[in-house]
Amino acid sequence: MSAGTYTPRPGAAPLPRMIAAQTALETRMLLRNGEQLLLTVIIPTLLLVLFSAVDIVDTGSGASVDFLAPGILALAVMSTAFTGQAIATGFERRYGVLKRLGASPLPRWALMTAKTLSVLVTEVLQVLLLTAIAFALGWSPQGNPLSVLLLLVLGTAAFSGLGLLMAGTLKAEATLAAANLVFLLLLVGGGVIVPLDKFPEAVQSVLGLLPISALSEGLRDVLQHGASMPWAQAGILAVWAVLGLGAAAKFFRWE
């Protein structure tokens, strides 16, 4: 046996392995958090089942679930990429978790990449669950799946940027209050459950520029009406993504 058999070899793991490990950790933490599960799974599921089964809101001709399912998918993206990520990251920043992780061998950009990948993993689980429930309620989607995927990715980028911007600039308590308030306001006024044409004409054009409205209406154009690609809504989401991610990169404070 040579003298160097048990010689330690200190050093950082390969970057892809570090990102994968951090992504798995972030995902487990999110799925174990009861408040996050309430936002990301329970509330969207209850809204989908309730408003599909009970005729509360006039969603136009056709089955209610055909109108509601795309909006609920958009709500699920917002709840994870924006609300959940903003609150979790805000409190990690307050307790010094981000500062300590920033001093580890894992680069800061890689940490944010892991958080984004964790959001995407969670969204895949959300989409699978909500799609299964919608099918059980009689949903009949149409359109191109690739268009749906592009809209979901653009929506995730837009909401992630806004969530990180909020978490990196406000205090944790302010982030908690603001993120939940924005969630409720966009749930009501973002075309998720109530069609935008039910609002006064003076505000419809303004509401249509919101990221949740662009995502829900874009998904609805594809999945309910069979449109190939709603470029107007995709463009709105792309603008929000660029602005949100750019502002988050510039103004995010790690301490």
Secondary structure, DSSP 4 states (H G I P E B T S, - for coil): --TTTT-----PPPHHHHHHHHHHHHHHHHHH-HHHHIIIIIHHHHHHHHHHHS--S---SS-HHHHHHHHHHHHHHHIIIIIIHHHHHHHHHHTTHHHHHHTSSS-HHHHHHHHHHHHHHHHHHHHHHHHHHHHHTT----S-HHHHHHHHHHHHHHHHHHHHHHHHHS-HHHHHHHHHHHHHHHHHHSSSSS-GGGS-HHHHHHHTTSHHHHHHHHHHHHHTT--S--HHHHHHHHHHHHHHHHHHHHH----
